[in-house]
Amino acid sequence: MDADQFTFSLSQQVVEYAYKNSIATVNPEPTDIEAFVRSHLYSTDYDGFTFDNYSWPEEAMKVQTVQL
């Protein structure tokens, strides 16, 4: 069992225990506990790991001087 499967299994058991013992804070009880737990798990899926890169016009890159 990998870490993601273990996390899901443990989380599902915690939710089931909470509802069984009337200590859950989300009411009413979800009809599909598996879907409820999956909707709250952290996801490491990202579009990409690179930063967006924008180029500036040369004119905007020049140092401006101000006369007082």
MOPAC internal coordinates of N, CA, C and O (Angstrom, degrees):
PM7 1SCF
backbone

  N    0.0000 0     0.00 0     0.00 0    0    0    0
  C    1.4544 1     0.00 0     0.00 0    1    0    0
  C    1.5265 1   107.77 1     0.00 0    2    1    0
  O    1.2310 1   120.47 1   -54.64 1    3    2    1
  N    1.3232 1   116.70 1   125.36 1    3    2    1
  C    1.4547 1   119.36 1   179.45 1    5    3    2
  C    1.5321 1   110.40 1   -83.87 1    6    5    3
  O    1.2310 1   120.71 1    -5.56 1    7    6    5
  N    1.3155 1   116.25 1   174.44 1    7    6    5
  C    1.4636 1   121.74 1  -174.77 1    9    7    6
  C    1.5292 1   112.53 1   -61.57 1   10    9    7
  O    1.2310 1   119.87 1   140.31 1   11   10    9
  N    1.3382 1   117.85 1   -39.69 1   11   10    9
  C    1.4664 1   120.59 1   179.72 1   13   11   10
  C    1.5237 1   111.63 1   -64.69 1   14   13   11
  O    1.2310 1   120.52 1   136.93 1   15   14   13
  N    1.3109 1   116.60 1   -43.07 1   15   14   13
  C    1.4687 1   120.61 1   178.84 1   17   15   14
  C    1.5276 1   110.69 1   -65.34 1   18   17   15
  O    1.2310 1   120.68 1   138.74 1   19   18   17
  N    1.3356 1   116.30 1   -41.26 1   19   18   17
  C    1.4556 1   120.55 1   178.53 1   21   19   18
  C    1.5232 1   110.72 1   -62.87 1   22   21   19
  O    1.2310 1   120.40 1   134.53 1   23   22   21
  N    1.3252 1   116.84 1   -45.47 1   23   22   21
  C    1.4618 1   121.46 1   179.17 1   25   23   22
  C    1.5137 1   110.94 1   -59.65 1   26   25   23
  O    1.2310 1   120.28 1   135.17 1   27   26   25
  N    1.3194 1   117.08 1   -44.83 1   27   26   25
  C    1.4592 1   120.84 1   179.54 1   29   27   26
  C    1.5223 1   110.80 1   -63.26 1   30   29   27
  O    1.2310 1   120.34 1   133.31 1   31   30   29
  N    1.3129 1   116.96 1   -46.69 1   31   30   29
  C    1.4628 1   121.72 1  -178.03 1   33   31   30
  C    1.5314 1   110.67 1   -61.37 1   34   33   31
  O    1.2310 1   120.50 1   133.67 1   35   34   33
  N    1.3148 1   116.65 1   -46.33 1   35   34   33
  C    1.4619 1   121.07 1   179.67 1   37   35   34
  C    1.5272 1   110.68 1   -64.23 1   38   37   35
  O    1.2310 1   120.33 1   136.07 1   39   38   37
  N    1.3073 1   116.98 1   -43.93 1   39   38   37
  C    1.4613 1   120.86 1   179.61 1   41   39   38
  C    1.5234 1   111.41 1   -61.24 1   42   41   39
  O    1.2310 1   120.63 1   137.50 1   43   42   41
  N    1.2968 1   116.41 1   -42.50 1   43   42   41
  C    1.4589 1   120.63 1   179.48 1   45   43   42
  C    1.5374 1   110.38 1   -63.65 1   46   45   43
  O    1.2310 1   120.20 1   139.28 1   47   46   45
  N    1.3099 1   117.23 1   -40.72 1   47   46   45
  C    1.4627 1   120.81 1   178.37 1   49   47   46
  C    1.5309 1   111.26 1   -65.27 1   50   49   47
  O    1.2310 1   120.28 1   141.36 1   51   50   49
  N    1.3166 1   117.08 1   -38.64 1   51   50   49
  C    1.4629 1   120.92 1   178.39 1   53   51   50
  C    1.5210 1   110.46 1   -64.13 1   54   53   51
  O    1.2310 1   120.39 1   135.94 1   55   54   53
  N    1.3237 1   116.86 1   -44.06 1   55   54   53
  C    1.4725 1   120.62 1   179.13 1   57   55   54
  C    1.5269 1   110.43 1   -63.02 1   58   57   55
  O    1.2310 1   120.40 1   134.51 1   59   58   57
  N    1.3196 1   116.83 1   -45.49 1   59   58   57
  C    1.4679 1   120.38 1   179.25 1   61   59   58
  C    1.5315 1   110.77 1   -61.34 1   62   61   59
  O    1.2310 1   119.91 1   138.42 1   63   62   61
  N    1.3262 1   117.78 1   -41.58 1   63   62   61
  C    1.4599 1   122.25 1   177.99 1   65   63   62
  C    1.5274 1   110.74 1   -62.88 1   66   65   63
  O    1.2310 1   120.62 1   136.99 1   67   66   65
  N    1.3222 1   116.42 1   -43.01 1   67   66   65
  C    1.4599 1   120.74 1  -178.58 1   69   67   66
  C    1.5222 1   111.43 1   -61.86 1   70   69   67
  O    1.2310 1   119.87 1   136.56 1   71   70   69
  N    1.3083 1   117.85 1   -43.44 1   71   70   69
  C    1.4655 1   119.88 1   179.17 1   73   71   70
  C    1.5306 1   111.81 1   -71.69 1   74   73   71
  O    1.2310 1   120.44 1   142.68 1   75   74   73
  N    1.3287 1   116.76 1   -37.32 1   75   74   73
  C    1.4641 1   120.89 1   179.84 1   77   75   74
  C    1.5344 1   110.91 1   -63.14 1   78   77   75
  O    1.2310 1   120.67 1   144.88 1   79   78   77
  N    1.3414 1   116.32 1   -35.12 1   79   78   77
  C    1.4584 1   121.48 1  -176.44 1   81   79   78
  C    1.5307 1   113.28 1  -102.57 1   82   81   79
  O    1.2310 1   120.53 1  -166.53 1   83   82   81
  N    1.3222 1   116.60 1    13.47 1   83   82   81
  C    1.4747 1   123.08 1   176.44 1   85   83   82
  C    1.5206 1   113.51 1    55.65 1   86   85   83
  O    1.2310 1   120.70 1  -140.39 1   87   86   85
  N    1.3243 1   116.26 1    39.61 1   87   86   85
  C    1.4690 1   120.13 1   176.80 1   89   87   86
  C    1.5295 1   111.91 1  -118.07 1   90   89   87
  O    1.2310 1   120.49 1  -171.81 1   91   90   89
  N    1.3118 1   116.68 1     8.19 1   91   90   89
  C    1.4691 1   121.02 1   178.81 1   93   91   90
  C    1.5308 1   108.82 1   -72.17 1   94   93   91
  O    1.2310 1   120.79 1   -33.19 1   95   94   93
  N    1.3208 1   116.09 1   146.81 1   95   94   93
  C    1.4666 1   120.65 1  -179.76 1   97   95   94
  C    1.5163 1   112.89 1  -103.10 1   98   97   95
  O    1.2310 1   119.60 1   173.38 1   99   98   97
  N    1.3149 1   118.37 1    -6.62 1   99   98   97
  C    1.4593 1   122.23 1   177.28 1  101   99   98
  C    1.5202 1   107.76 1  -104.97 1  102  101   99
  O    1.2310 1   121.02 1   -61.02 1  103  102  101
  N    1.3095 1   115.65 1   118.98 1  103  102  101
  C    1.4647 1   120.69 1  -179.84 1  105  103  102
  C    1.5148 1   109.64 1  -130.64 1  106  105  103
  O    1.2310 1   119.41 1   -34.87 1  107  106  105
  N    1.3110 1   118.73 1   145.13 1  107  106  105
  C    1.4591 1   127.72 1     0.89 1  109  107  106
  C    1.5276 1   111.27 1   -75.23 1  110  109  107
  O    1.2310 1   121.17 1   -10.87 1  111  110  109
  N    1.3125 1   115.37 1   169.13 1  111  110  109
  C    1.4632 1   121.01 1   179.17 1  113  111  110
  C    1.5200 1   109.86 1   -62.58 1  114  113  111
  O    1.2310 1   119.95 1   -47.14 1  115  114  113
  N    1.3276 1   117.70 1   132.86 1  115  114  113
  C    1.4647 1   120.03 1   178.31 1  117  115  114
  C    1.5247 1   110.99 1   -61.80 1  118  117  115
  O    1.2310 1   120.87 1   -38.03 1  119  118  117
  N    1.3159 1   115.93 1   141.97 1  119  118  117
  C    1.4668 1   119.18 1   178.68 1  121  119  118
  C    1.5219 1   111.03 1   -71.37 1  122  121  119
  O    1.2310 1   120.45 1   149.11 1  123  122  121
  N    1.3282 1   116.75 1   -30.89 1  123  122  121
  C    1.4640 1   121.60 1   179.67 1  125  123  122
  C    1.5283 1   108.17 1  -119.41 1  126  125  123
  O    1.2310 1   120.65 1   -85.82 1  127  126  125
  N    1.3269 1   116.36 1    94.18 1  127  126  125
  C    1.4651 1   120.67 1  -176.60 1  129  127  126
  C    1.5230 1   110.96 1   -65.27 1  130  129  127
  O    1.2310 1   119.97 1   143.62 1  131  130  129
  N    1.3165 1   117.65 1   -36.38 1  131  130  129
  C    1.4704 1   120.44 1   178.79 1  133  131  130
  C    1.5259 1   110.49 1   -59.57 1  134  133  131
  O    1.2310 1   120.04 1   131.78 1  135  134  133
  N    1.3090 1   117.53 1   -48.22 1  135  134  133
  C    1.4639 1   121.14 1   179.10 1  137  135  134
  C    1.5289 1   111.00 1   -65.07 1  138  137  135
  O    1.2310 1   120.59 1   142.51 1  139  138  137
  N    1.3296 1   116.47 1   -37.49 1  139  138  137
  C    1.4629 1   121.10 1   178.54 1  141  139  138
  C    1.5254 1   110.41 1   -61.45 1  142  141  139
  O    1.2310 1   120.52 1   132.38 1  143  142  141
  N    1.3235 1   116.61 1   -47.62 1  143  142  141
  C    1.4638 1   120.74 1  -179.67 1  145  143  142
  C    1.5252 1   110.43 1   -65.02 1  146  145  143
  O    1.2310 1   120.30 1   134.53 1  147  146  145
  N    1.3228 1   117.04 1   -45.47 1  147  146  145
  C    1.4763 1   119.81 1  -179.67 1  149  147  146
  C    1.5326 1   111.66 1   -60.59 1  150  149  147
  O    1.2310 1   120.01 1   146.81 1  151  150  149
  N    1.3217 1   117.58 1   -33.19 1  151  150  149
  C    1.4656 1   120.26 1  -179.33 1  153  151  150
  C    1.5294 1   112.31 1   -71.67 1  154  153  151
  O    1.2310 1   120.33 1   165.42 1  155  154  153
  N    1.3386 1   116.97 1   -14.58 1  155  154  153
  C    1.4611 1   120.66 1  -179.01 1  157  155  154
  C    1.5259 1   113.89 1  -109.09 1  158  157  155
  O    1.2310 1   119.94 1   178.75 1  159  158  157
  N    1.3218 1   117.73 1    -1.25 1  159  158  157
  C    1.4589 1   120.21 1   178.28 1  161  159  158
  C    1.5195 1   110.44 1   -76.08 1  162  161  159
  O    1.2310 1   120.76 1   -36.17 1  163  162  161
  N    1.3197 1   116.15 1   143.83 1  163  162  161
  C    1.4599 1   122.12 1   177.34 1  165  163  162
  C    1.5241 1   109.39 1   -69.47 1  166  165  163
  O    1.2310 1   120.90 1   -43.30 1  167  166  165
  N    1.3041 1   115.88 1   136.70 1  167  166  165
  C    1.4578 1   120.61 1   179.38 1  169  167  166
  C    1.5288 1   110.29 1  -111.56 1  170  169  167
  O    1.2310 1   120.80 1   -45.46 1  171  170  169
  N    1.3133 1   116.07 1   134.54 1  171  170  169
  C    1.4613 1   120.56 1   177.03 1  173  171  170
  C    1.5311 1   111.55 1   -99.15 1  174  173  171
  O    1.2310 1   120.34 1  -166.35 1  175  174  173
  N    1.3125 1   116.95 1    13.65 1  175  174  173
  C    1.4657 1   120.59 1   178.54 1  177  175  174
  C    1.5320 1   109.23 1   -81.35 1  178  177  175
  O    1.2310 1   121.05 1   -58.61 1  179  178  177
  N    1.3044 1   115.60 1   121.39 1  179  178  177
  C    1.4538 1   121.83 1  -179.90 1  181  179  178
  C    1.5225 1   109.17 1  -124.88 1  182  181  179
  O    1.2310 1   120.95 1   -23.10 1  183  182  181
  N    1.3243 1   115.79 1   156.90 1  183  182  181
  C    1.4623 1   120.06 1   176.29 1  185  183  182
  C    1.5172 1   110.08 1   -65.80 1  186  185  183
  O    1.2310 1   120.12 1   140.37 1  187  186  185
  N    1.3118 1   117.37 1   -39.63 1  187  186  185
  C    1.4543 1   120.78 1  -179.94 1  189  187  186
  C    1.5183 1   110.21 1  -171.95 1  190  189  187
  O    1.2310 1   120.67 1   -17.47 1  191  190  189
  N    1.3201 1   116.32 1   162.53 1  191  190  189
  C    1.4477 1   120.87 1  -178.43 1  193  191  190
  C    1.5191 1   112.42 1  -104.25 1  194  193  191
  O    1.2310 1   119.90 1  -176.19 1  195  194  193
  N    1.3087 1   117.79 1     3.81 1  195  194  193
  C    1.4509 1   120.01 1  -179.67 1  197  195  194
  C    1.5215 1   110.18 1   -97.69 1  198  197  195
  O    1.2310 1   121.10 1   -29.59 1  199  198  197
  N    1.3192 1   115.50 1   150.41 1  199  198  197
  C    1.4464 1   120.82 1   177.97 1  201  199  198
  C    1.5208 1   109.93 1   -78.32 1  202  201  199
  O    1.2310 1   121.00 1   -30.10 1  203  202  201
  N    1.3205 1   115.69 1   149.90 1  203  202  201
  C    1.4471 1   119.38 1   173.35 1  205  203  202
  C    1.5265 1   107.98 1   -68.89 1  206  205  203
  O    1.2310 1   120.83 1   -40.91 1  207  206  205
  N    1.3051 1   116.02 1   139.09 1  207  206  205
  C    1.4522 1   120.78 1  -177.95 1  209  207  206
  C    1.5178 1   108.73 1  -119.24 1  210  209  207
  O    1.2310 1   120.77 1   -56.46 1  211  210  209
  N    1.3133 1   116.13 1   123.54 1  211  210  209
  C    1.4546 1   121.20 1   179.93 1  213  211  210
  C    1.5220 1   108.76 1  -118.22 1  214  213  211
  O    1.2310 1   120.77 1   -43.22 1  215  214  213
  N    1.3047 1   116.13 1   136.78 1  215  214  213
  C    1.4611 1   118.77 1   177.66 1  217  215  214
  C    1.5290 1   109.05 1   -95.97 1  218  217  215
  O    1.2310 1   121.52 1   -40.54 1  219  218  217
  N    1.3279 1   114.69 1   139.46 1  219  218  217
  C    1.4541 1   121.33 1   179.37 1  221  219  218
  C    1.5149 1   109.18 1   -97.83 1  222  221  219
  O    1.2310 1   119.93 1   -32.34 1  223  222  221
  N    1.3335 1   117.75 1   147.66 1  223  222  221
  C    1.4694 1   119.92 1   175.47 1  225  223  222
  C    1.5321 1   109.85 1   -63.29 1  226  225  223
  O    1.2310 1   120.33 1   -33.84 1  227  226  225
  N    1.3117 1   116.98 1   146.16 1  227  226  225
  C    1.4635 1   121.73 1  -179.68 1  229  227  226
  C    1.5308 1   111.57 1   -54.88 1  230  229  227
  O    1.2310 1   119.96 1   141.63 1  231  230  229
  N    1.3058 1   117.68 1   -38.37 1  231  230  229
  C    1.4640 1   121.19 1  -179.15 1  233  231  230
  C    1.5312 1   111.32 1   -61.60 1  234  233  231
  O    1.2310 1   120.19 1   143.83 1  235  234  233
  N    1.2813 1   117.24 1   -36.17 1  235  234  233
  C    1.4706 1   120.58 1  -179.79 1  237  235  234
  C    1.5151 1   111.90 1   -74.48 1  238  237  235
  O    1.2310 1   119.76 1   161.08 1  239  238  237
  N    1.3260 1   118.06 1   -18.92 1  239  238  237
  C    1.4595 1   121.84 1  -178.16 1  241  239  238
  C    1.5348 1   112.70 1   -85.13 1  242  241  239
  O    1.2310 1   120.09 1   167.98 1  243  242  241
  N    1.3307 1   117.44 1   -12.02 1  243  242  241
  C    1.4631 1   120.54 1  -178.25 1  245  243  242
  C    1.5310 1   109.90 1   -73.98 1  246  245  243
  O    1.2310 1   121.08 1   -34.83 1  247  246  245
  N    1.3405 1   115.54 1   145.17 1  247  246  245
  C    1.4553 1   121.63 1   177.23 1  249  247  246
  C    1.5151 1   108.42 1   -74.08 1  250  249  247
  O    1.2310 1   121.32 1   -49.04 1  251  250  249
  N    1.3160 1   115.08 1   130.96 1  251  250  249
  C    1.4573 1   119.62 1   179.59 1  253  251  250
  C    1.5210 1   109.99 1   -96.95 1  254  253  251
  O    1.2310 1   120.80 1   -37.90 1  255  254  253
  N    1.3062 1   116.07 1   142.10 1  255  254  253
  C    1.4634 1   120.79 1   176.79 1  257  255  254
  C    1.5129 1   108.76 1  -114.80 1  258  257  255
  O    1.2310 1   121.55 1   -32.81 1  259  258  257
  N    1.3136 1   114.64 1   147.19 1  259  258  257
  C    1.4622 1   120.66 1  -179.02 1  261  259  258
  C    1.5158 1   107.96 1  -123.83 1  262  261  259
  O    1.2310 1   120.67 1   -48.39 1  263  262  261
  N    1.3071 1   116.32 1   131.61 1  263  262  261
  C    1.4611 1   119.92 1   176.50 1  265  263  262
  C    1.5108 1   108.95 1   -98.06 1  266  265  263
  O    1.2310 1   120.90 1   -50.86 1  267  266  265
  N    1.3165 1   115.88 1   129.14 1  267  266  265
  C    1.4660 1   120.95 1  -179.91 1  269  267  266
  C    1.4838 1   111.98 1   -97.74 1  270  269  267
  O    1.2310 1   120.10 1   180.00 1  271  270  269

